């Protein structure tokens, strides 16, 4: 029958829907900035400003994501898929595979940690040098005069003028 009618016994499916259904799922929180997933931020300005988006902010939502690419994720909302693109500040990661982006992120984190360590060491060194300069400048100025010091000074002054 199908062959005579020029049809197939297979179901007709939308390839895009099959792609969406095959993606892995994860639960993330939707914030006013977007969706944070694997240390990256994804945005969809139109959705976030819509009434539906405003109601979802602060809620845990289900997302579908491509395990190979970090460029886009999909918010799963009532059986539909809302695309969220990688935020502009993460443009360096666009086009990278998930494994690559994880390596980039770890390297970036390591560089930031090393930079922070150098900066902290520099601050400590600067503080030590400033303290040494202050101590060398006028060590006697830091000492408070006692009654005995004043009495000894008066005695010295009287002897000079006699």
N, C-alpha and C positions, 0 to 999 in steps of 0.2 A: 504494500500500500504506500509506504513512505517513498520508496524508490519511484513508483509510478507517478506520484504527485510531485516529484522533484524536491522532496524534503528529506530530512534526516531524522532518525529515531532519537537523536540527542536533543536535550533541552537547549533552547536558545537562552544564552546568558550574556549579560553585559560584561565585557572583559574588565572594565574598571571596577565594577562591583566585586568580581571574583578576586581582583588584586586587593581591594580593601578588606575583604573577608579573610584573606590569607595572611594578613599582617599580624604580628604579635601584639598583645594588649598589655597595658599597664595602667595603674591608677595613679593619678597625679593631682595636685591642687591647682585650681585655676585662680590666679591672682589678678589684680587690676592691671598688672604689667603684661600678663600672658601666662604661658605654661612653662614651668621649669622641668626639664627632663635631661638626665645625664649631664648635669652641670651646664646646660645650654638653655637659653631662653627663646621661646617661640611665641610669635605675636600674630594676631589677626585683628587689626584695628576696627574693621567693620563689625565683626562679631562682638568684640569687647564693648563697643559703644551701643550695641543693639539692646533692646529690652530683655531679650532672652539671655544675652551675655551678661547683663547687669545682674540678673537673678542668679546666675551660676557662679559669680565671683565669690571666692572663699570656700567653695564646695569642692569635694573630691570628685574628679571626673575620670572617665575612662578614655584612654587615648590608644590609637593604633599607630605604629611606627614601623618604618622600614629598617630592618636590621643592618642593611648595607649602606644606607645614606643618611646623613644628618640634616639634609636640607629642608625637610618638611615632616611634620607629624599631623595626625588627624584626630580631632576631637570627635568621639563617638557620642552622638546626641540623638536619642529617639530613633535609632536605626539609620541616621544619616551621618555623613562624614564631613566635618568642617575642617578645611585645611588651615594649618598654622605654619607660617614660614619662620625660618631662623631670623632672630632679631638682628638689626644692622650692626650692633656692636660685636656680634659673633661672626661677621662676614668672612673672617679668615678661615673659619671651619667649613664654610659652604662648599659643597662638592666633595668633601672628605668622607671616607667610610667611617662607620662608628668606631672601629678599632683604631684607626688613625686619629680620630678626634680625641679618643681617650688618651693616647700617647701624647698628643699635643698638649692636652689639658694637664697631664701629670708633669710634663717638662716645664710648662708655664708656671705651675704651682711651685716646682722645685726652684726655678729661677727667682720667683718672687720671695720665697723663703730665704734663699741665699742673699738676695739684695737686702732684705730686712735685717739679716744677721750682720752684714757689712755696715749698714746704716746704724744699727745699735752699737756696734764696736766703735764706730767713728764718734758717736755721741759720748760714749764712756771716755774715750781718749781725749776728746775736747774738754770734757768736764774735769778730767784729771789735770790737764795742762793749765786750765784756768785756775784751778785750786792752787797749783804749784806757783803760778805767777802771783796770785794774791798773797800767798804765804811768804814769798821772797820779797815782795814790794816793801812792806813795812811790818815786820814781825812785832816791833815794839808797840805799834799802834793798837794791836789787838789786846795787849795786856792792860788790865785796869790798875790804876794806882791805889796803893794801900796807904794807910795812915803812916806806917813806918817809912815808906818811900817819900812821902811829903816831908816828914820830919828830917830825914837824911838830906833831902834837897835843900831845905831851909838852912841846915847846918853848913852845907857846902857854900851856899850863897853868902852867909854871914862871914865865913872865913875869908872869902875873896875880898870883901869890902873892908876888912879890918886892917 
